[in-house]
Amino acid sequence: MKKILSACTKRIRQGLDFQFASDNTTACHGDVLEAMQLVNDVPTPPYGECEITKTASDMVRLSLGLEQEDAHVRFVTSGTGGNVLCLSMACSRPYHSIVVSKCAHVATYTVGACENIIGCKVNIIPNDKITASQLRNLLESCSVYPEYSSIPKVVSITQPTEYGEVYSLDELREIKEVAQNFELFIHIDGARLPNACVALGKQSGMHPSQVLKEIGQIADLITFGGAKNGLGVAEAVVIKKHVCSSYVEVKAAMKQIGLVVSKCRFLSSQFIAYLADDLWLKNAEGSHAAASTLFNMLRDGKVSDAKPPVTNQLFVNVTKAQLESLQSKFAVYPWGDETDKGEIPIRIVTSWNTTDESCRELANLL
């Protein structure tokens, strides 16, 4: 085994370095690995009915400012699966629909999973972020001849967006007000939710853990990300009971779409490590610090138009020669259309364990 894996990792290291391609390429935190090891030798009831999973569920609720009677919590292996589960709870009929922005995961990175599995339409607002006024305009247009239009039932908000922007708490509340007026639910697609909480904490002066609780009060459905922030394979799904009161229905939906994990303790134990000592926050702060470090290096070098990062995602325009230089060492991809100056927008993502040395190595290639 060791010989085979050593050979595999050696070949990987001889190729491109993927550490800046995204934050789901990097290591699982040691505390998380330890948590899974601690539960390894403990035979438990399967399918998420064990004490470990129940404890982790309580901890997720507590982190969001919720009580046990407020919400169901389940653990899944992917953000796409978590999003589909959440949205299937809101869209119970094939003539229901989901409202998203043009760069939402649901619209761009899930190969039509919601349309295929849930069977509902996805309404796309052509902006990177949804505004309350845009949502109102869409919902009013759908209500003119409601029998000829799909019926929007939920707004899915990617927080933060794939372009590093965050919805402020006020923006979320404004969207929530419009949604409530039209009887829609709010879903937070939080693959990088900890990063959004750190960013909003800096903007508002509020502690990130309090920001998380505020989001817990605003949202009806939440996909709480872990894999992009130091977990191995685990995301938490939060479904408030006013959306679906039946635990049996939630679990039946999970089973039907292949989300029920037999040895769920290996997922839920990761969230115990994540939440027990604020590892979610420490990791997010680490990735933000790395992004700031890299930004300063780029700004002092040959990239003059780098924008200060809001989260752990940096967006810069580079020449074709600079992109080729970067891609000689790192897996870095174009992120948008070529500019009028002939430059190419790229996205660089830092992680919880990104080092200053790695940042310097990337910056030197420019």
C-alpha positions as a Python dict, from the first residue, in 0.01 Angstrom:
ca = {
    (1, 'M'): (0, 0, 0),
    (2, 'K'): (268, 251, 104),
    (3, 'K'): (470, 175, -206),
    (4, 'I'): (172, 231, -435),
    (5, 'L'): (63, 554, -266),
    (6, 'S'): (419, 684, -253),
    (7, 'A'): (449, 628, -627),
    (8, 'C'): (118, 806, -686),
    (9, 'T'): (209, 1109, -478),
    (10, 'K'): (552, 1127, -639),
    (11, 'R'): (395, 1145, -984),
    (12, 'I'): (151, 1412, -861),
    (13, 'R'): (435, 1626, -724),
    (14, 'Q'): (619, 1601, -1053),
    (15, 'G'): (321, 1760, -1231),
    (16, 'L'): (145, 2093, -1183),
    (17, 'D'): (94, 2225, -830),
    (18, 'F'): (-281, 2251, -767),
    (19, 'Q'): (-271, 2437, -434),
    (20, 'F'): (-390, 2769, -584),
    (21, 'A'): (-644, 2616, -825),
    (22, 'S'): (-909, 2593, -553),
    (23, 'D'): (-941, 2543, -180),
    (24, 'N'): (-1070, 2187, -219),
    (25, 'T'): (-732, 2062, -342),
    (26, 'T'): (-542, 2100, -19),
    (27, 'A'): (-490, 1889, 292),
    (28, 'C'): (-739, 1772, 547),
    (29, 'H'): (-657, 1929, 885),
    (30, 'G'): (-481, 1701, 1132),
    (31, 'D'): (-751, 1750, 1397),
    (32, 'V'): (-1009, 1623, 1150),
    (33, 'L'): (-806, 1314, 1068),
    (34, 'E'): (-764, 1253, 1440),
    (35, 'A'): (-1139, 1280, 1494),
    (36, 'M'): (-1208, 1016, 1230),
    (37, 'Q'): (-942, 793, 1381),
    (38, 'L'): (-1097, 826, 1727),
    (39, 'V'): (-1433, 696, 1606),
    (40, 'N'): (-1289, 430, 1379),
    (41, 'D'): (-1293, 141, 1628),
    (42, 'V'): (-1634, 221, 1775),
    (43, 'P'): (-1915, 8, 1626),
    (44, 'T'): (-2216, 238, 1596),
    (45, 'P'): (-2569, 231, 1457),
    (46, 'P'): (-2548, 304, 1083),
    (47, 'Y'): (-2704, 570, 859),
    (48, 'G'): (-2657, 866, 1091),
    (49, 'E'): (-2844, 730, 1392),
    (50, 'C'): (-2539, 715, 1622),
    (51, 'E'): (-2453, 932, 1922),
    (52, 'I'): (-2161, 1085, 1734),
    (53, 'T'): (-2386, 1214, 1457),
    (54, 'K'): (-2649, 1338, 1701),
    (55, 'T'): (-2382, 1530, 1893),
    (56, 'A'): (-2243, 1682, 1574),
    (57, 'S'): (-2596, 1781, 1467),
    (58, 'D'): (-2650, 1963, 1796),
    (59, 'M'): (-2317, 2143, 1751),
    (60, 'V'): (-2412, 2259, 1401),
    (61, 'R'): (-2744, 2391, 1529),
    (62, 'L'): (-2571, 2570, 1817),
    (63, 'S'): (-2320, 2735, 1581),
    (64, 'L'): (-2616, 2876, 1384),
    (65, 'G'): (-2805, 2992, 1693),
    (66, 'L'): (-3071, 2723, 1652),
    (67, 'E'): (-3237, 2476, 1888),
    (68, 'Q'): (-3310, 2110, 1822),
    (69, 'E'): (-3676, 2185, 1759),
    (70, 'D'): (-3582, 2443, 1493),
    (71, 'A'): (-3406, 2234, 1231),
    (72, 'H'): (-3300, 1896, 1099),
    (73, 'V'): (-2924, 1852, 1045),
    (74, 'R'): (-2783, 1586, 816),
    (75, 'F'): (-2432, 1520, 682),
    (76, 'V'): (-2348, 1455, 318),
    (77, 'T'): (-2036, 1404, 110),
    (78, 'S'): (-2069, 1688, -140),
    (79, 'G'): (-2194, 2042, -175),
    (80, 'T'): (-2394, 1952, -483),
    (81, 'G'): (-2572, 1676, -292),
    (82, 'G'): (-2638, 1911, -3),
    (83, 'N'): (-2780, 2178, -230),
    (84, 'V'): (-3005, 1931, -412),
    (85, 'L'): (-3135, 1798, -80),
    (86, 'C'): (-3210, 2147, 54),
    (87, 'L'): (-3379, 2263, -263),
    (88, 'S'): (-3582, 1944, -298),
    (89, 'M'): (-3735, 2023, 40),
    (90, 'A'): (-3847, 2364, -90),
    (91, 'C'): (-3958, 2254, -438),
    (92, 'S'): (-4200, 1970, -377),
    (93, 'R'): (-4376, 1994, -716),
    (94, 'P'): (-4229, 1983, -1069),
    (95, 'Y'): (-4390, 2317, -1152),
    (96, 'H'): (-4195, 2486, -871),
    (97, 'S'): (-3873, 2672, -950),
    (98, 'I'): (-3551, 2800, -794),
    (99, 'V'): (-3416, 3156, -827),
    (100, 'V'): (-3038, 3198, -855),
    (101, 'S'): (-2776, 3442, -983),
    (102, 'K'): (-2591, 3372, -1306),
    (103, 'C'): (-2278, 3249, -1126),
    (104, 'A'): (-2451, 3040, -859),
    (105, 'H'): (-2326, 2685, -817),
    (106, 'V'): (-2677, 2560, -890),
    (107, 'A'): (-2671, 2733, -1229),
    (108, 'T'): (-2315, 2669, -1339),
    (109, 'Y'): (-2136, 2382, -1165),
    (110, 'T'): (-2385, 2102, -1105),
    (111, 'V'): (-2464, 1977, -1458),
    (112, 'G'): (-2833, 2053, -1410),
    (113, 'A'): (-2856, 1841, -1095),
    (114, 'C'): (-3160, 2024, -962),
    (115, 'E'): (-3343, 2008, -1294),
    (116, 'N'): (-3262, 1638, -1330),
    (117, 'I'): (-3319, 1514, -975),
    (118, 'I'): (-3588, 1751, -848),
    (119, 'G'): (-3745, 1812, -1189),
    (120, 'C'): (-3789, 2185, -1141),
    (121, 'K'): (-3693, 2493, -1339),
    (122, 'V'): (-3401, 2722, -1242),
    (123, 'N'): (-3469, 3094, -1294),
    (124, 'I'): (-3143, 3285, -1345),
    (125, 'I'): (-3106, 3652, -1256),
    (126, 'P'): (-2829, 3781, -1489),
    (127, 'N'): (-2603, 3926, -1220),
    (128, 'D'): (-2322, 3792, -1003),
    (129, 'K'): (-2529, 3883, -697),
    (130, 'I'): (-2905, 3893, -653),
    (131, 'T'): (-3054, 4219, -526),
    (132, 'A'): (-3387, 4253, -351),
    (133, 'S'): (-3522, 4472, -631),
    (134, 'Q'): (-3420, 4222, -900),
    (135, 'L'): (-3586, 3943, -706),
    (136, 'R'): (-3903, 4148, -665),
    (137, 'N'): (-3915, 4227, -1038),
    (138, 'L'): (-3876, 3861, -1129),
    (139, 'L'): (-4143, 3746, -884),
    (140, 'E'): (-4386, 4014, -996),
    (141, 'S'): (-4340, 3910, -1359),
    (142, 'C'): (-4407, 3548, -1265),
    (143, 'S'): (-4727, 3646, -1087),
    (144, 'V'): (-4887, 3826, -1384),
    (145, 'Y'): (-5004, 3497, -1541),
    (146, 'P'): (-4914, 3248, -1267),
    (147, 'E'): (-5084, 2955, -1437),
    (148, 'Y'): (-4846, 2993, -1734),
    (149, 'S'): (-4525, 3028, -1533),
    (150, 'S'): (-4331, 2804, -1301),
    (151, 'I'): (-4389, 2901, -938),
    (152, 'P'): (-4073, 3022, -762),
    (153, 'K'): (-4043, 2863, -418),
    (154, 'V'): (-3685, 2929, -308),
    (155, 'V'): (-3395, 3169, -362),
    (156, 'S'): (-3053, 3000, -358),
    (157, 'I'): (-2773, 3237, -259),
    (158, 'T'): (-2409, 3139, -307),
    (159, 'Q'): (-2233, 3295, -8),
    (160, 'P'): (-1967, 3401, -97),
    (161, 'T'): (-1998, 3404, -475),
    (162, 'E'): (-1759, 3240, -718),
    (163, 'Y'): (-1622, 3590, -779),
    (164, 'G'): (-1531, 3648, -416),
    (165, 'E'): (-1817, 3883, -333),
    (166, 'V'): (-2025, 3852, -18),
    (167, 'Y'): (-2384, 3938, 59),
    (168, 'S'): (-2398, 4169, 359),
    (169, 'L'): (-2640, 4083, 638),
    (170, 'D'): (-2852, 4381, 536),
    (171, 'E'): (-2865, 4258, 175),
    (172, 'L'): (-2968, 3914, 296),
    (173, 'R'): (-3240, 4063, 515),
    (174, 'E'): (-3373, 4270, 224),
    (175, 'I'): (-3385, 3960, 4),
    (176, 'K'): (-3552, 3771, 289),
    (177, 'E'): (-3822, 4037, 319),
    (178, 'V'): (-3906, 4016, -51),
    (179, 'A'): (-3898, 3636, -40),
    (180, 'Q'): (-4136, 3623, 253),
    (181, 'N'): (-4379, 3857, 78),
    (182, 'F'): (-4395, 3609, -210),
    (183, 'E'): (-4383, 3299, 14),
    (184, 'L'): (-4034, 3188, -91),
    (185, 'F'): (-3769, 3020, 120),
    (186, 'I'): (-3406, 3132, 146),
    (187, 'H'): (-3129, 2880, 81),
    (188, 'I'): (-2766, 2961, 160),
    (189, 'D'): (-2525, 2767, -57),
    (190, 'G'): (-2236, 2794, 188),
    (191, 'A'): (-1951, 2597, 32),
    (192, 'R'): (-1728, 2877, 165),
    (193, 'L'): (-1963, 3001, 436),
    (194, 'P'): (-1683, 3035, 698),
    (195, 'N'): (-1497, 3266, 458),
    (196, 'A'): (-1807, 3480, 418),
    (197, 'C'): (-1841, 3504, 797),
    (198, 'V'): (-1480, 3622, 833),
    (199, 'A'): (-1527, 3880, 557),
    (200, 'L'): (-1855, 4010, 702),
    (201, 'G'): (-1698, 4022, 1046),
    (202, 'K'): (-1426, 4253, 915),
    (203, 'Q'): (-1681, 4472, 737),
    (204, 'S'): (-1924, 4500, 1027),
    (205, 'G'): (-1702, 4472, 1333),
    (206, 'M'): (-1910, 4173, 1440),
    (207, 'H'): (-1742, 3851, 1551),
    (208, 'P'): (-1760, 3590, 1272),
    (209, 'S'): (-1934, 3342, 1503),
    (210, 'Q'): (-2210, 3597, 1556),
    (211, 'V'): (-2231, 3654, 1181),
    (212, 'L'): (-2284, 3280, 1143),
    (213, 'K'): (-2567, 3292, 1394),
    (214, 'E'): (-2727, 3585, 1211),
    (215, 'I'): (-2719, 3388, 886),
    (216, 'G'): (-2869, 3097, 1075),
    (217, 'Q'): (-3165, 3317, 1163),
    (218, 'I'): (-3212, 3454, 810),
    (219, 'A'): (-3188, 3130, 612),
    (220, 'D'): (-3448, 2856, 591),
    (221, 'L'): (-3207, 2606, 435),
    (222, 'I'): (-2828, 2597, 462),
    (223, 'T'): (-2550, 2396, 306),
    (224, 'F'): (-2263, 2446, 554),
    (225, 'G'): (-1936, 2377, 372),
    (226, 'G'): (-1638, 2191, 510),
    (227, 'A'): (-1430, 2039, 229),
    (228, 'K'): (-1304, 2381, 111),
    (229, 'N'): (-1198, 2473, 465),
    (230, 'G'): (-995, 2184, 601),
    (231, 'L'): (-1241, 1896, 623),
    (232, 'G'): (-1199, 1580, 421),
    (233, 'V'): (-1535, 1479, 277),
    (234, 'A'): (-1817, 1639, 474),
    (235, 'E'): (-2083, 1907, 437),
    (236, 'A'): (-2368, 1976, 679),
    (237, 'V'): (-2724, 2028, 558),
    (238, 'V'): (-2962, 2233, 773),
    (239, 'I'): (-3334, 2218, 699),
    (240, 'K'): (-3561, 2423, 920),
    (241, 'K'): (-3870, 2240, 1032),
    (242, 'H'): (-4112, 2498, 894),
    (243, 'V'): (-3984, 2391, 551),
    (244, 'C'): (-4019, 2020, 626),
    (245, 'S'): (-4126, 1903, 970),
    (246, 'S'): (-4082, 1532, 903),
    (247, 'Y'): (-3744, 1375, 979),
    (248, 'V'): (-3861, 1065, 794),
    (249, 'E'): (-3927, 1267, 478),
    (250, 'V'): (-3582, 1428, 494),
    (251, 'K'): (-3414, 1092, 533),
    (252, 'A'): (-3633, 938, 260),
    (253, 'A'): (-3532, 1216, 21),
    (254, 'M'): (-3168, 1154, 107),
    (255, 'K'): (-3204, 783, 44),
    (256, 'Q'): (-3376, 833, -288),
    (257, 'I'): (-3100, 1057, -426),
    (258, 'G'): (-2813, 850, -284),
    (259, 'L'): (-2703, 1071, 5),
    (260, 'V'): (-2747, 842, 306),
    (261, 'V'): (-2402, 729, 420),
    (262, 'S'): (-2376, 399, 603),
    (263, 'K'): (-2084, 489, 830),
    (264, 'C'): (-2200, 845, 890),
    (265, 'R'): (-1978, 881, 1198),
    (266, 'F'): (-1685, 945, 963),
    (267, 'L'): (-1867, 1252, 831),
    (268, 'S'): (-2017, 1381, 1154),
    (269, 'S'): (-1694, 1339, 1353),
    (270, 'Q'): (-1530, 1582, 1112),
    (271, 'F'): (-1784, 1847, 1210),
    (272, 'I'): (-1718, 1783, 1579),
    (273, 'A'): (-1352, 1865, 1512),
    (274, 'Y'): (-1461, 2160, 1297),
    (275, 'L'): (-1681, 2322, 1559),
    (276, 'A'): (-1544, 2213, 1900),
    (277, 'D'): (-1254, 2461, 1910),
    (278, 'D'): (-1354, 2699, 1630),
    (279, 'L'): (-1141, 2519, 1372),
    (280, 'W'): (-1385, 2643, 1104),
    (281, 'L'): (-1294, 2998, 1200),
    (282, 'K'): (-919, 2947, 1242),
    (283, 'N'): (-895, 2781, 903),
    (284, 'A'): (-1096, 3053, 730),
    (285, 'E'): (-888, 3324, 894),
    (286, 'G'): (-575, 3142, 778),
    (287, 'S'): (-689, 3134, 416),
    (288, 'H'): (-783, 3504, 433),
    (289, 'A'): (-444, 3595, 576),
    (290, 'A'): (-273, 3404, 295),
    (291, 'A'): (-484, 3586, 35),
    (292, 'S'): (-385, 3922, 184),
    (293, 'T'): (-19, 3821, 187),
    (294, 'L'): (-32, 3715, -176),
    (295, 'F'): (-220, 4031, -275),
    (296, 'N'): (52, 4248, -122),
    (297, 'M'): (319, 4052, -307),
    (298, 'L'): (135, 4087, -638),
    (299, 'R'): (67, 4455, -585),
    (300, 'D'): (435, 4520, -514),
    (301, 'G'): (533, 4323, -826),
    (302, 'K'): (418, 4333, -1185),
    (303, 'V'): (44, 4304, -1130),
    (304, 'S'): (-81, 4656, -1069),
    (305, 'D'): (-456, 4599, -1101),
    (306, 'A'): (-498, 4322, -843),
    (307, 'K'): (-810, 4385, -637),
    (308, 'P'): (-788, 4352, -257),
    (309, 'P'): (-941, 4013, -173),
    (310, 'V'): (-1269, 4009, 16),
    (311, 'T'): (-1242, 3640, 94),
    (312, 'N'): (-973, 3386, 7),
    (313, 'Q'): (-1017, 3438, -367),
    (314, 'L'): (-800, 3679, -567),
    (315, 'F'): (-886, 3804, -913),
    (316, 'V'): (-616, 3956, -1130),
    (317, 'N'): (-558, 4028, -1498),
    (318, 'V'): (-238, 3891, -1647),
    (319, 'T'): (-75, 3890, -1987),
    (320, 'K'): (-62, 3572, -2191),
    (321, 'A'): (310, 3549, -2116),
    (322, 'Q'): (245, 3582, -1743),
    (323, 'L'): (-25, 3314, -1759),
    (324, 'E'): (213, 3078, -1938),
    (325, 'S'): (475, 3148, -1672),
    (326, 'L'): (228, 3072, -1394),
    (327, 'Q'): (105, 2757, -1565),
    (328, 'S'): (458, 2624, -1592),
    (329, 'K'): (436, 2555, -1218),
    (330, 'F'): (79, 2606, -1091),
    (331, 'A'): (-266, 2497, -1205),
    (332, 'V'): (-424, 2841, -1257),
    (333, 'Y'): (-715, 2897, -1491),
    (334, 'P'): (-875, 3187, -1684),
    (335, 'W'): (-1180, 3325, -1503),
    (336, 'G'): (-1365, 3535, -1755),
    (337, 'D'): (-1321, 3688, -2098),
    (338, 'E'): (-1006, 3853, -2227),
    (339, 'T'): (-997, 4227, -2152),
    (340, 'D'): (-972, 4509, -2406),
    (341, 'K'): (-602, 4529, -2319),
    (342, 'G'): (-555, 4167, -2420),
    (343, 'E'): (-513, 4054, -2060),
    (344, 'I'): (-664, 3740, -1915),
    (345, 'P'): (-860, 3740, -1586),
    (346, 'I'): (-758, 3457, -1354),
    (347, 'R'): (-870, 3338, -1014),
    (348, 'I'): (-622, 3238, -744),
    (349, 'V'): (-757, 3066, -432),
    (350, 'T'): (-569, 3034, -104),
    (351, 'S'): (-632, 2773, 164),
    (352, 'W'): (-606, 2731, 539),
    (353, 'N'): (-249, 2599, 510),
    (354, 'T'): (-113, 2818, 228),
    (355, 'T'): (237, 2934, 325),
    (356, 'D'): (417, 3263, 263),
    (357, 'E'): (678, 3064, 75),
    (358, 'S'): (419, 2930, -170),
    (359, 'C'): (276, 3279, -218),
    (360, 'R'): (621, 3415, -292),
    (361, 'E'): (690, 3137, -540),
    (362, 'L'): (372, 3220, -731),
    (363, 'A'): (434, 3595, -722),
    (364, 'N'): (787, 3551, -853),
    (365, 'L'): (653, 3384, -1165),
    (366, 'L'): (490, 3713, -1259),
}
